[in-house]
Amino acid sequence: AVRSRTIGRIEMMEATGGALSIDTLGCLARAQVSALIQIEGRATASQGERTAEIGPGGLCLIRSGRPLELQFESPFRIVLIEAPEDEIADRFPLWRAAMLVPIQGRGGVPAVFRDAVSSLRRWQDSLNGTGSDGLADALINLMGALVCFAAPIAPHHARQSLHQKDRIKQVVQLNLRDPDLDVDRIAAFTGIPPRRIHRLFADEGMSLMRWVWTQRLEQCYR
């Protein structure tokens, strides 16, 4: 039995059944990242070379746009929360490392995520279009918190990010007089992809081009 609900750009699906094996071919045209929450029973999820075993109360993240195998050896109940893959990828650079990592839901970020989904399940029949986009934003941010929980940033990744950000700032300072300076030109100078540049500046409190504009004003003042 399957029940689904759309909340803005988020899809919530609840499924129950007995012992079952499911193979999906995936759909690249509809690439999604899903949080699979095991409510009852146990599941084994396999995707590519990765496999995760999830018990009651556990969860994991999967790429639902890719081929997936799910095995349930006994009666089960699961909930899937699906979000657009491109949004997760844009906001959380290490998202791939978090896929198919078994997560215990007994406390911390996973427990907060499970509580939020439980609340959505409880009140889903009273939800309408009003506020759906806000709920979708909140769920995507919570899924991002799960990504960070399952794949914490290693020190060498942090050092690499700082080095790349310093390189970008040096290039900007050397080319402040260039009226055609934009993200694409900065990417060409540094060899860093534009999407990566935007992610590096996500924690600056302003976009890269606004930072460039600020640097030009400060240079004029000096």
Salt bridges, closest charged atoms under 4 A:
GLU14 OE2 - ARG77 NH1 2.85
GLU14 OE2 - ARG121 NH2 3.03
GLU40 OE2 - ARG77 NE 3.78
GLU82 OE1 - ARG30 NH2 3.49
GLU85 OE2 - ARG63 NH2 3.04
GLU87 OE2 - ARG9 NE 2.55
GLU87 OE1 - ARG91 NH2 3.29
ASP90 OD1 - ARG195 NE 3.01
ASP125 OD1 - ARG3 NH2 2.57
ASP137 OD1 - ARG9 NH2 2.25
ASP178 OD2 - ARG185 NH2 2.93
ASP203 OD1 - LYS165 NZ 2.97
GLU204 OE2 - LYS165 NZ 3.31
GLU204 OE2 - LYS169 NZ 3.64
